[in-house]
Amino acid sequence: MIQNTEDANKYYQLVNQYIDEYVGKWKIKPNNLKNYLLGNKSKLVNFLERKGLKDISNINRVVLDIVEDRVAMHNDGVMTFENFKFFESDEFKIIDMKQCLYKGIDKTNIKHEKILADYYDVSLSQIDVVSPDKHIFKIDDLNIVIYDEDELNIIKENIKDYVLNQTFNKSVKLDLGNSDLDLNVNIKDFMDEDKFKNKIDEILTPENVKSIISSILDCEKRNDDGKNFIAVLQ
């Protein structure tokens, strides 16, 4: 329990350290921390449980304060040059669509197995884990991939990041009929980032996100149950 200033300082330092480790592991930029951690209740609970903090009262408030502070510093440009280079490095960029399926996504657990057991009407003993990292299971002779609703939201944010980086890093050459006057204009210099993100949000409906996953994985058949993505691999 956080009862005094000394306790508060102790847990703020601990949570800062743990979030540093989390960011380093998943290569997540500060402005995406909310989506990965706070926007995913089960992921936040797992995070607190792994660090032995779940039973500390008001610890959620501490995590929220620290995440919001980091997001604000990133958005306002209040970072050291070293931190800026760190978060803008290629490690933190999604440069391939397949990365969207794995960045910030934990390994599968018993929850995924139970979803599959209910969906295919089989017992847990009939489900074999093929790849917990890639969310692949085997039932009979079928290789099946699954993502739950929270993971689909993370994948959606990853796709938004990928599209944003791909678009804003491009330039357009304006041919003015004189090579000395021709211009190379960066798209990010004249495009409103917020409006662009809102447009991408409109496009990335749950159904469209699932369709994109199917295309990336070249799924043979999609059998999802509405909330979750469940598909048979080729």
ChimeraX attribute file (.defattr): number of C-alpha atoms within 10 A of each C-alpha:
attribute: neighborCount
match mode: 1-to-1
recipient: residues
	/A:1	12
	/A:2	15
	/A:3	8
	/A:4	8
	/A:5	9
	/A:6	10
	/A:7	12
	/A:8	16
	/A:9	13
	/A:10	11
	/A:11	19
	/A:12	17
	/A:13	13
	/A:14	14
	/A:15	20
	/A:16	16
	/A:17	11
	/A:18	16
	/A:19	17
	/A:20	11
	/A:21	12
	/A:22	16
	/A:23	17
	/A:24	15
	/A:25	11
	/A:26	16
	/A:27	19
	/A:28	18
	/A:29	17
	/A:30	19
	/A:31	16
	/A:32	18
	/A:33	19
	/A:34	14
	/A:35	16
	/A:36	24
	/A:37	22
	/A:38	18
	/A:39	15
	/A:40	16
	/A:41	12
	/A:42	12
	/A:43	18
	/A:44	17
	/A:45	16
	/A:46	14
	/A:47	17
	/A:48	19
	/A:49	12
	/A:50	10
	/A:51	12
	/A:52	10
	/A:53	18
	/A:54	16
	/A:55	10
	/A:56	12
	/A:57	12
	/A:58	12
	/A:59	19
	/A:60	16
	/A:61	10
	/A:62	19
	/A:63	21
	/A:64	14
	/A:65	13
	/A:66	17
	/A:67	22
	/A:68	17
	/A:69	13
	/A:70	19
	/A:71	18
	/A:72	14
	/A:73	14
	/A:74	17
	/A:75	12
	/A:76	9
	/A:77	11
	/A:78	12
	/A:79	13
	/A:80	9
	/A:81	9
	/A:82	9
	/A:83	12
	/A:84	13
	/A:85	11
	/A:86	15
	/A:87	18
	/A:88	12
	/A:89	11
	/A:90	11
	/A:91	13
	/A:92	16
	/A:93	17
	/A:94	21
	/A:95	15
	/A:96	11
	/A:97	15
	/A:98	14
	/A:99	15
	/A:100	22
	/A:101	22
	/A:102	18
	/A:103	18
	/A:104	23
	/A:105	20
	/A:106	14
	/A:107	12
	/A:108	19
	/A:109	11
	/A:110	9
	/A:111	10
	/A:112	18
	/A:113	20
	/A:114	16
	/A:115	18
	/A:116	24
	/A:117	17
	/A:118	11
	/A:119	13
	/A:120	11
	/A:121	10
	/A:122	13
	/A:123	12
	/A:124	15
	/A:125	9
	/A:126	11
	/A:127	17
	/A:128	14
	/A:129	15
	/A:130	14
	/A:131	13
	/A:132	14
	/A:133	11
	/A:134	16
	/A:135	20
	/A:136	20
	/A:137	22
	/A:138	16
	/A:139	17
	/A:140	9
	/A:141	6
	/A:142	12
	/A:143	16
	/A:144	24
	/A:145	24
	/A:146	23
	/A:147	25
	/A:148	16
	/A:149	15
	/A:150	19
	/A:151	21
	/A:152	21
	/A:153	18
	/A:154	23
	/A:155	24
	/A:156	24
	/A:157	18
	/A:158	25
	/A:159	23
	/A:160	20
	/A:161	18
	/A:162	18
	/A:163	18
	/A:164	17
	/A:165	15
	/A:166	13
	/A:167	15
	/A:168	15
	/A:169	11
	/A:170	12
	/A:171	14
	/A:172	10
	/A:173	10
	/A:174	12
	/A:175	11
	/A:176	10
	/A:177	8
	/A:178	8
	/A:179	9
	/A:180	7
	/A:181	10
	/A:182	12
	/A:183	14
	/A:184	12
	/A:185	13
	/A:186	15
	/A:187	14
	/A:188	15
	/A:189	10
	/A:190	9
	/A:191	12
	/A:192	10
	/A:193	13
	/A:194	9
	/A:195	10
	/A:196	14
	/A:197	15
	/A:198	12
	/A:199	11
	/A:200	16
	/A:201	13
	/A:202	8
	/A:203	12
	/A:204	18
	/A:205	12
	/A:206	17
	/A:207	12
	/A:208	12
	/A:209	18
	/A:210	22
	/A:211	15
	/A:212	16
	/A:213	21
	/A:214	20
	/A:215	11
	/A:216	13
	/A:217	15
	/A:218	13
	/A:219	17
	/A:220	13
	/A:221	13
	/A:222	16
	/A:223	15
	/A:224	17
	/A:225	11
	/A:226	10
	/A:227	13
	/A:228	20
	/A:229	23
	/A:230	24
	/A:231	24
	/A:232	21
	/A:233	16
	/A:234	11
